[in-house]
């Protein structure tokens, strides 16, 4: 419970099984904190990069129990699953990179939309993860969990990397740092193309860059960072099973080849820290320019038999904000104590629109709104060490929101305000025989799309009134867990958790968005294991089992659609600085109810990825990734909703819609460190 314990985890520890990972000094962009829950933890950059992955976001599956998948083109935000949640594109998992929020509130496609495709895995220094709403720094979208990613300030060696692989995969990356004045300058650039196995190729094109100047240390220093990311792609979205079984298209075919998108993200951020006789002060600030266009057709000719159901979602915004905090170190009655106080702010200026399109050509405007959404949060936490075997944390967090919507449908313009205060409690007992017991409890929330908070009529049919959504939706969670390190090299943890939500966000197939639904309750168990057999060999195994139900009564049923019951993963990593290295990863994504009465379910997905490589003494490394080793014909995602194909009845057909896992693919990477 001291500032010294708050330092980031070293960027390298354990086996290194990546041709491109170079290590270095971890920054404090995400202000890593101590971990005081059985289900929380810090992952090193090496551990993140040890995982063979199809797409950048999948490296976050290093977080135990987290599934990261895709149901569209490679430039679109990933789909996340955690603790019995279908988190869609980020509705209840808060993601930060270098102190900047990734989740986009009041987004054109989905509330909390978190596009992590700008992530450069080789730059990751450390990842801190929390689960549950127990931590004062976590606010909007963090009820299921939060992930804070820190980039490196410097690298141990410069890196030049190139990869080629199946289905038109090509990637080039360079990272370098050098001392300048009293600090260091870090530069990274990435370019990538990918077609995928699809009949209509993704034709994904991506450019990515990072420029950072830093001085000092994690507790006394500063950094200024600029990031730029741009991508465009075609998209083969989920397709109806009947279209495949009837031979209209194959598993990798599409019913609307003009689906796709483009996006851009440009940011400037800064951070500062200082340690003095009163404790530790930290501050960070950011401004982000973000734009996105998505063209999707999920229902084909259900709503418009002549022109089709494709629509464009446009999101253009500038957002800015920051955080300041101070940790006061002291004592109470001679007992070690810390008091932390912090303030967070964020303001989004947004233009968000929805348009009916055919082959990406606009036919009509459904809505074209301008939104100003601002929030501020204040948090306080007291941390005490009462004895050698008892620690407590007691705090609260207060959030206030304001929004102003100017809609092209005047009846849907308006202003909204809301606020929420949540307690956060933690208790740590031990260690006894290398065992600690954790008890955590707290409240959280997610915000809803503010357009639904102020709207009074359906923008597509203004004669019909609609019910307004609440602005902030509360959640309440609790957890009891245990962590044991009595076996040399083995860390195992077990956590029992519960989470109640006043309103669930569910995916709507006809619009491709999330909408508020009924209250829910989840309870489950997580078992996490990390075993360092030797300095060069590491084993891992995780299991999460969750019961997710609507907590009210409804004839439709009480199952939460898309809520996974079982998630499991296992893997091994071997390697040292030189010579052979490798990794083998299995992840299991269990079957899920697709509708409330559980009469329609998805199939399970089990995937196996592998890597083998060699690091030469001259700094050159060569590695081969094999993705989907068993060529499993499984699904990335499955939905159940009504769509209509040409020639079908006017009211359409309710059917499973799936996005298949890519077949076996290989990727060869050549990297040089100098």
C-alpha positions in Angstrom: 0.0 0.0 0.0 2.8 2.4 -0.9 3.8 4.5 -3.8 6.7 2.2 -4.5 4.3 -0.7 -5.0 2.6 1.4 -7.6 5.4 1.3 -10.1 4.7 -0.4 -13.5 5.6 -4.0 -14.0 8.9 -4.4 -15.9 8.4 -4.6 -19.7 10.1 -8.0 -20.0 9.7 -11.0 -17.7 9.4 -14.7 -18.5 9.7 -16.3 -21.9 9.8 -14.1 -25.0 8.2 -15.8 -28.0 7.9 -13.0 -30.5 10.1 -12.1 -33.4 9.1 -8.4 -33.1 9.1 -7.7 -29.4 12.0 -5.6 -28.3 11.2 -4.6 -24.7 12.1 -1.3 -23.2 10.9 1.2 -20.5 7.2 1.2 -19.8 5.6 4.6 -19.6 2.8 5.7 -17.3 0.2 6.7 -19.9 -2.4 4.6 -18.1 -1.1 5.3 -14.6 -0.9 1.7 -13.5 -2.2 1.1 -10.0 -1.8 -1.6 -7.4 -3.9 -4.7 -8.0 -6.2 -5.5 -5.1 -8.7 -8.1 -6.4 -8.3 -11.8 -7.2 -9.6 -11.2 -10.7 -7.3 -8.2 -11.4 -3.8 -8.2 -12.8 -1.0 -6.7 -14.8 0.3 -8.3 -18.0 3.7 -7.6 -19.4 4.3 -6.5 -23.0 6.2 -9.7 -23.6 3.2 -11.8 -22.5 0.9 -9.8 -24.8 3.2 -10.3 -27.8 3.7 -14.0 -27.1 0.3 -14.8 -28.5 -0.2 -15.6 -32.2 -3.2 -13.6 -33.3 -5.3 -13.0 -36.4 -5.9 -9.3 -35.6 -4.4 -6.7 -33.2 -7.3 -6.7 -30.7 -6.9 -10.5 -30.1 -3.7 -9.9 -28.2 -6.0 -8.7 -25.4 -7.1 -12.2 -24.9 -4.1 -12.3 -22.6 -6.7 -10.9 -20.1 -8.1 -14.1 -18.5 -11.7 -14.8 -19.7 -11.8 -12.2 -22.4 -12.8 -13.2 -25.9 -12.0 -10.8 -28.8 -13.6 -11.6 -32.1 -14.9 -10.0 -35.3 -18.2 -10.2 -37.2 -17.4 -7.9 -40.1 -14.4 -6.4 -42.0 -11.0 -6.1 -40.4 -11.2 -2.4 -39.9 -14.3 -2.5 -37.8 -14.2 -2.6 -33.9 -13.9 -6.0 -32.4 -16.6 -7.9 -30.6 -15.9 -8.5 -26.9 -17.2 -11.2 -24.5 -16.4 -11.3 -20.7 -18.1 -12.6 -17.6 -21.3 -13.7 -19.3 -21.5 -10.4 -21.3 -21.8 -10.0 -25.0 -20.1 -6.6 -24.8 -20.8 -5.9 -28.4 -18.1 -3.4 -29.5 -17.4 -2.2 -25.9 -20.7 -1.4 -24.2 -19.5 -2.5 -20.7 -15.7 -2.9 -21.0 -13.7 0.3 -20.7 -10.5 0.4 -22.7 -7.8 3.0 -22.4 -4.6 3.3 -24.4 -1.9 5.6 -22.9 -4.5 7.3 -20.7 -6.9 8.0 -23.6 -10.4 6.5 -23.7 -11.0 4.2 -26.7 -14.8 3.8 -26.1 -17.0 6.2 -28.1 -20.2 7.3 -26.4 -23.2 8.2 -28.5 -21.5 6.5 -31.4 -23.1 6.0 -34.8 -22.9 2.2 -34.7 -22.9 1.1 -31.0 -22.8 2.7 -27.6 -19.3 2.4 -26.2 -17.8 1.5 -29.7 -14.1 0.7 -29.0 -12.0 0.4 -32.1 -8.7 -0.9 -31.0 -7.3 -1.6 -34.5 -4.8 1.3 -34.1 -3.0 -0.8 -31.4 0.6 -1.7 -32.2 1.2 -4.8 -30.0 5.0 -4.5 -30.2 4.8 -1.1 -28.5 2.8 -2.4 -25.5 4.7 -2.1 -22.3 2.1 -3.3 -19.8 -1.6 -4.0 -19.6 -3.6 -3.6 -16.4 -7.0 -5.2 -16.1 -9.8 -5.1 -13.6 -13.1 -6.9 -13.6 -16.2 -5.7 -11.9 -17.2 -2.1 -10.8 -15.0 -2.0 -7.6 -12.3 0.6 -8.5 -12.6 4.3 -8.2 -10.7 5.2 -11.4 -13.2 3.2 -13.5 -16.4 4.9 -14.6 -18.5 4.6 -17.8 -18.5 1.3 -19.6 -16.4 -0.5 -16.9 -19.0 -2.6 -15.1 -17.8 -5.9 -16.6 -14.2 -4.8 -16.6 -11.6 -2.3 -17.7 -8.3 -2.6 -19.6 -5.6 0.0 -19.5 -2.8 -0.3 -22.0 0.6 1.5 -21.7 3.0 2.0 -24.5 6.7 2.0 -24.1 8.6 5.2 -23.7 11.8 3.7 -25.1 12.8 0.5 -26.7 15.9 -1.6 -25.9 16.8 -2.0 -29.6 15.4 -0.5 -32.7 13.2 -2.8 -34.8 12.4 -3.4 -38.4 9.8 -6.1 -39.2 8.0 -7.5 -42.2 5.3 -10.2 -42.4 3.7 -12.0 -45.2 0.9 -14.6 -45.1 -2.1 -16.3 -46.4 -5.0 -14.4 -48.0 -2.9 -11.4 -49.0 -1.6 -10.5 -45.6 1.3 -8.1 -45.6 2.6 -6.0 -42.8 5.6 -3.7 -42.3 6.6 -2.2 -38.9 9.5 -0.1 -37.7 10.1 1.2 -34.1 13.1 3.2 -33.0 14.1 5.4 -30.0 17.0 7.7 -29.4 18.2 10.1 -26.7 17.4 13.7 -27.4 18.4 16.3 -24.8 17.4 15.1 -21.4 14.8 12.7 -22.7 14.1 10.2 -25.5 12.3 10.3 -28.8 10.3 7.2 -29.9 9.0 6.8 -33.5 6.9 3.9 -34.8 5.3 3.4 -38.2 3.1 0.6 -39.5 1.5 -0.4 -42.8 -0.7 -3.4 -43.4 -2.9 -4.9 -46.1 -5.2 -7.9 -45.9 -7.8 -9.5 -48.1 -9.0 -12.5 -46.0 -10.6 -15.7 -47.3 -13.8 -13.9 -48.4 -15.3 -14.1 -51.9 -15.4 -10.3 -51.8 -11.9 -9.5 -50.5 -11.6 -7.2 -47.4 -9.1 -5.1 -49.3 -8.1 -3.7 -45.9 -5.5 -1.0 -46.0 -4.1 0.5 -42.8 -1.5 3.1 -41.9 -0.5 3.8 -38.3 2.1 6.0 -36.6 3.3 7.0 -33.1 5.6 9.8 -32.1 6.6 10.3 -28.4 9.0 12.4 -26.5 9.5 11.5 -22.8 11.7 12.5 -19.9 12.2 11.2 -16.4 10.7 8.1 -14.7 7.3 6.6 -14.0 7.0 8.8 -10.8 9.0 11.9 -11.9 8.6 12.7 -15.6 6.5 13.7 -18.5 5.7 12.7 -22.1 4.0 14.2 -25.1 2.6 11.7 -27.7 1.1 12.0 -31.1 -0.7 9.1 -32.8 -2.2 8.8 -36.3 -4.3 6.0 -37.7 -6.2 5.5 -41.0 -7.9 2.5 -42.5 -10.5 1.5 -45.1 -12.0 -1.9 -46.0 -14.7 -4.0 -47.5 -16.8 -6.1 -45.2 -18.3 -9.6 -45.4 -20.8 -9.3 -42.5 -22.7 -12.1 -40.8 -24.7 -14.2 -43.3 -27.9 -16.3 -42.8 -27.4 -20.0 -42.5 -30.2 -20.7 -45.0 -28.4 -18.8 -47.7 -25.5 -21.2 -47.3 -27.6 -24.4 -46.9 -29.6 -23.5 -50.0 -26.4 -22.9 -52.1 -27.0 -19.2 -52.7 -23.6 -18.4 -51.3 -20.7 -20.2 -49.7 -19.5 -19.9 -46.1 -17.2 -17.0 -47.1 -19.7 -15.3 -49.4 -21.7 -12.2 -49.0 -25.2 -10.9 -49.9 -24.1 -7.3 -50.3 -20.6 -6.9 -51.6 -20.7 -3.1 -51.1 -20.6 -3.3 -47.3 -17.5 -1.9 -45.7 -16.1 1.2 -44.0 -13.3 3.7 -43.3 -12.0 5.3 -40.2 -9.4 7.7 -39.0 -8.1 8.5 -35.5 -5.6 11.3 -34.7 -4.6 12.2 -31.2 -2.3 14.4 -29.1 -1.8 13.5 -25.5 0.5 14.4 -22.6 1.2 13.1 -19.1 3.1 14.4 -16.1 4.1 12.9 -12.7 5.9 14.2 -9.7 6.9 12.8 -6.3 7.5 15.1 -3.3 7.2 14.9 0.4 3.4 14.8 0.3 3.2 11.8 -2.1 2.7 11.3 -5.8 0.9 13.6 -8.3 -0.2 12.6 -11.8 -1.9 14.4 -14.6 -2.7 13.5 -18.2 -4.6 15.3 -21.0 -5.7 14.4 -24.5 -7.5 15.6 -27.6 -8.7 13.2 -30.3 -10.1 13.7 -33.8 -12.1 10.6 -34.8 -14.1 9.8 -37.9 -15.9 6.7 -39.1 -18.2 5.6 -42.0 -19.8 2.2 -42.0 -22.0 0.6 -44.7 -23.9 -2.4 -43.5 -26.8 -4.5 -44.7 -28.0 -7.0 -42.1 -31.5 -7.7 -43.3 -31.0 -7.6 -47.1 -34.4 -6.8 -48.6 -36.7 -6.9 -45.6 -37.5 -3.2 -45.3 -36.9 -2.1 -48.9 -37.5 -4.9 -51.5 -36.5 -2.6 -54.4 -33.3 -0.8 -53.2 -32.2 -3.1 -50.3 -31.6 -2.4 -46.7 -28.1 -1.1 -46.7 -27.4 1.9 -44.5 -24.5 4.2 -43.8 -23.6 5.2 -40.2 -21.4 8.3 -40.0 -19.5 9.4 -36.9 -17.3 12.5 -36.8 -16.1 14.0 -33.5 -13.5 15.9 -31.6 -13.1 14.8 -28.0 -10.8 16.0 -25.2 -10.3 15.5 -21.5 -7.9 14.4 -18.9 -7.3 13.3 -15.3 -5.4 14.7 -12.3 -4.8 12.8 -9.1 -2.7 12.9 -6.0 -1.8 10.2 -3.6 -1.2 11.4 0.0 1.1 9.1 1.9 0.9 9.1 5.7 -0.1 7.3 8.8 -3.1 7.0 11.1 -2.4 6.0 14.7 1.0 4.8 13.4 -0.5 2.6 10.7 0.5 3.0 7.0 -2.1 4.9 5.0 -2.7 6.4 1.6 -5.5 8.8 0.5 -6.0 9.3 -3.2 -8.1 12.0 -4.7 -8.8 12.4 -8.4 -10.7 14.3 -11.1 -11.6 13.1 -14.6 -13.2 15.1 -17.4 -14.3 14.4 -21.0 -16.1 16.4 -23.6 -17.3 15.1 -27.0 -18.4 17.3 -29.9 -20.1 14.9 -32.3 -21.8 14.8 -35.6 -23.6 11.5 -36.0 -25.8 10.4 -38.9 -27.8 7.5 -40.4 -28.6 7.3 -44.1 -30.3 4.8 -46.3 -27.9 3.7 -49.1 -27.6 1.3 -52.1 -24.1 0.3 -53.1 -22.8 3.1 -50.8 -24.8 5.7 -52.6 -27.1 7.8 -50.3 -30.9 7.6 -51.1 -32.3 9.4 -48.0 -31.4 10.7 -44.6 -32.8 9.0 -41.5 -31.1 11.4 -39.1 -28.2 13.8 -39.0 -27.6 15.1 -35.5 -25.1 17.3 -33.7 -24.4 16.3 -30.1 -22.3 17.9 -27.3 -21.8 15.5 -24.4 -19.7 16.4 -21.4 -18.9 14.6 -18.1 -16.8 15.1 -15.0 -16.0 12.6 -12.2 -14.6 13.1 -8.8 -13.2 10.2 -6.8 -11.7 9.6 -3.3 -10.2 6.5 -1.8 -8.6 5.6 1.5 -6.2 2.7 1.7 -5.1 1.3 5.0 -2.7 -1.5 6.2 -4.2 -2.4 9.6 -1.9 -5.3 10.3 0.5 -7.5 8.3 -2.5 -9.6 7.2 -5.3 -6.9 6.8 -5.6 -4.2 4.2 -8.7 -2.2 3.3 -9.7 0.3 0.6 -12.8 2.5 1.0 -13.8 5.1 -1.6 -16.5 6.6 -3.7 -16.9 8.0 -7.2 -19.3 10.7 -8.3 -20.1 11.2 -12.0 -22.1 14.0 -13.7 -23.2 14.1 -17.3 -24.6 16.9 -19.5 -25.7 16.6 -23.2 -27.2 18.9 -25.8 -28.7 17.3 -28.9 -29.6 19.3 -32.0 -31.4 16.9 -34.3 -32.6 17.4 -37.9 -35.9 16.1 -36.5 -36.8 19.0 -34.1 -38.9 16.7 -31.8 -35.7 14.8 -31.1 -33.7 17.8 -30.0 -33.2 18.5 -26.3 -30.9 18.6 -23.3 -30.2 16.0 -20.6 -28.5 15.9 -17.3 -27.8 13.0 -14.9 -25.5 12.0 -12.1 -24.6 9.0 -10.1 -22.5 8.3 -7.0 -21.1 4.8 -6.3 -19.2 3.4 -3.3 -16.1 1.2 -3.8 -15.0 -1.2 -1.2 -12.1 -3.7 -0.9 -10.6 -6.0 1.7 -7.4 -8.1 1.6 -6.6 -10.8 4.1 -3.3 -12.4 4.3 -0.9 -13.6 3.2 -1.1 -16.8 5.1 0.9 -19.7 3.6 1.4 -17.6 0.4 -2.4 -17.1 0.2 -4.4 -14.0 0.1 -8.2 -13.6 0.3 -9.9 -10.7 -1.5 -13.4 -9.2 -0.9 -14.6 -6.5 -3.3 -17.9 -4.6 -3.8 -19.0 -1.5 -5.6 -21.4 0.2 -7.9 -20.8 1.1 -11.6 -22.8 2.3 -14.6 -22.9 2.7 -18.3 -24.3 5.7 -20.2 -26.8 5.3 -23.0 -26.7 6.9 -26.4 -27.9 10.4 -25.5 -30.1 10.6 -28.7 -32.3 8.0 -27.1 -32.4 9.9 -23.9 -33.9 13.1 -25.4 -35.7 11.6 -28.5 -39.6 11.6 -28.5 -40.4 10.2 -32.0 -39.0 7.6 -34.3 -36.7 9.4 -36.8 -37.7 6.9 -39.5 -41.4 7.3 -38.8 -41.9 10.7 -37.0 -45.7 10.0 -36.5 -44.8 7.3 -33.9 -43.7 8.2 -30.4 -40.9 6.3 -28.7 -40.0 5.8 -25.0 -37.0 7.7 -23.8 -34.0 5.8 -22.4 -32.3 6.6 -19.0 -29.1 8.5 -19.4 -27.0 6.6 -16.8 -27.8 2.9 -16.0 -26.5 1.7 -12.6 -24.8 -1.7 -11.9 -23.9 -3.3 -8.6 -21.2 -6.0 -8.2 -19.5 -8.0 -5.6 -16.7 -10.6 -5.6 -14.8 -12.9 -3.2 -11.6 -14.5 -4.3 -8.4 -16.2 -3.4 -4.8 -16.0 -4.8 -2.2 -18.7 -4.0 1.5 -18.8 -4.7 2.5 -21.7 -2.4 3.9 -23.8 -5.3 7.1 -22.4 -6.7 6.4 -20.6 -10.0 2.6 -21.2 -9.9 0.1 -18.4 -9.3 -3.5 -19.5 -9.2 -6.6 -17.5 -8.4 -10.2 -18.3 -7.9 -13.0 -15.7 -7.9 -16.8 -15.9 -7.3 -18.6 -12.9 -8.6 -22.1 -11.3 -9.1 -23.2 -8.4 -11.1 -26.7 -6.8 -11.3 -27.6 -4.3 -14.1 -30.7 -2.1 -14.1 -30.9 -2.3 -17.9 -29.0 -4.5 -20.4 -27.7 -3.2 -23.7 -28.6 -5.8 -26.4 -27.7 -6.1 -30.1 -30.5 -5.3 -32.6 -30.0 -7.0 -35.9 -32.4 -4.7 -37.9 -30.3 -1.6 -37.1 -26.9 -3.1 -36.2 -26.9 -1.1 -32.9 -27.3 -1.8 -29.2 -30.5 -0.8 -27.5 -31.5 -0.8 -23.8 -33.4 -3.8 -22.6 -34.4 -5.5 -19.3 -32.6 -5.7 -16.0 -30.1 -8.6 -15.6 -28.2 -10.6 -12.9 -25.0 -12.6 -13.5 -23.1 -14.8 -11.1 -20.2 -17.0 -11.9 -16.7 -18.4 -11.1 -13.3 -17.7 -12.6 -10.2 -19.8 -12.2 -6.9 -18.4 -13.5 -3.5 -20.2 -13.5 0.0 -19.0 -14.5 2.8 -21.5 -14.1 6.5 -20.6 -14.8 8.0 -24.1 -14.9 11.4 -22.7 -15.8 12.7 -19.2 -16.8 12.1 -20.3 -20.4 8.8 -22.3 -20.2 5.4 -21.0 -19.0 2.0 -22.6 -18.9 -1.4 -20.9 -18.6 -5.0 -22.0 -18.1 -8.2 -20.1 -17.5 -11.9 -21.1 -17.0 -14.9 -18.8 -16.6 -18.4 -20.2 -16.0 -21.3 -17.7 -15.8 -25.0 -17.8 -15.2 -26.7 -14.8 -16.9 -30.4 -14.2 -16.6 -32.9 -11.4 -16.9 -34.0 -10.6 -13.4 -37.6 -9.6 -14.2 -40.5 -11.8 -15.4 -41.4 -11.8 -19.1 -43.2 -14.4 -21.2 -40.4 -14.1 -23.8 -38.0 -15.9 -21.4 -35.2 -15.0 -19.0 -32.1 -15.9 -20.9 -29.8 -13.1 -22.0 -29.1 -13.4 -25.7 -25.5 -13.9 -26.6 -24.4 -14.3 -23.0 -21.7 -17.0 -22.9 -21.8 -19.6 -20.2 -18.3 -21.1 -20.6 -15.1 -19.5 -21.7 -11.8 -21.3 -21.4 -8.2 -21.0 -22.6 -4.9 -22.8 -22.3 -1.4 -22.3 -23.6 2.3 -22.7 -23.3 5.2 -20.4 -24.2 8.8 -21.3 -24.4 11.9 -19.4 -25.4 14.8 -17.2 -24.1 16.7 -14.3 -25.6 18.3 -16.4 -28.3 17.5 -19.7 -30.0 14.2 -21.4 -30.5 10.9 -19.9 -29.2 7.3 -20.8 -29.6 3.8 -20.6 -28.4 0.6 -22.7 -28.6 -2.8 -21.3 -27.6 -6.2 -22.8 -27.4 -9.4 -20.8 -26.7 -12.9 -22.2 -26.2 -16.0 -20.1 -26.6 -19.0 -22.0 -25.4 -22.5 -22.2 -26.9 -24.9 -19.3 -26.1 -28.6 -18.7 -26.1 -29.6 -16.5 -29.1 -33.1 -15.7 -27.9 -34.7 -15.2 -24.5 -36.4 -18.6 -24.3 -33.2 -20.5 -25.1 -34.8 -22.4 -28.0 -32.1 -21.3 -30.4 -28.5 -21.6 -29.4 -25.1 -21.0 -31.0 -22.5 -23.6 -31.6 -19.3 -23.7 -29.6 -16.0 -22.5 -31.1 -12.6 -24.0 -30.2 -9.5 -22.5 -31.9 -5.9 -23.5 -31.8 -3.1 -21.1 -32.9 0.6 -21.9 -32.9 4.0 -20.2 -33.4 7.5 -21.4 -33.9 10.6 -19.2 -34.4 14.3 -18.7 -34.0 16.3 -15.7 -32.7 19.8 -15.4 -34.1 22.8 -13.8 -32.3 23.0 -11.0 -34.9 19.6 -9.6 -33.8 17.6 -11.3 -36.6 14.5 -13.3 -35.7 12.3 -15.5 -37.9 8.9 -16.9 -36.9 6.0 -18.8 -38.4 2.4 -18.4 -37.1 -0.2 -20.9 -37.9 -3.7 -19.7 -37.2 -6.6 -22.1 -36.8 -4.2 -25.1 -36.8 -7.0 -27.6 -36.9 -8.9 -25.8 -39.7 -12.0 -25.7 -37.5 -15.2 -24.8 -39.4 -16.5 -22.7 -36.5 -18.2 -19.3 -36.1 -16.7 -16.1 -34.9 -20.1 -14.9 -33.9 -23.8 -16.0 -34.3 -27.0 -13.9 -34.1 -30.6 -14.8 -34.4 -33.0 -12.3 -36.1 -35.3 -11.8 -39.0 -34.0 -11.1 -42.5 -35.4 -11.5 -46.0 -33.7 -12.8 -49.1 -35.1 -12.2 -52.7 -38.2 -14.3 -53.3 -39.0 -14.9 -49.6 -42.2 -13.8 -47.9 -42.6 -10.1 -47.1 -42.3 -10.6 -43.3 -38.9 -12.4 -43.7 -37.5 -15.4 -42.0 -36.0 -15.7 -38.5 -32.7 -17.4 -38.8 -29.2 -17.8 -37.4 -26.7 -15.3 -38.9 -23.1 -16.2 -38.5 -19.6 -14.9 -39.4 -17.2 -17.9 -40.0 -13.8 -18.4 -38.5 -11.1 -17.9 -41.1 -9.6 -21.2 -42.4 -6.0 -22.3 -41.6 -3.6 -19.4 -42.4 0.2 -19.0 -42.1 2.1 -15.9 -41.5 5.9 -15.6 -41.7 7.7 -12.8 -39.9 11.2 -11.6 -40.3 12.5 -9.0 -37.8 15.8 -7.3 -37.2 16.8 -5.6 -33.9 19.7 -3.1 -34.1 
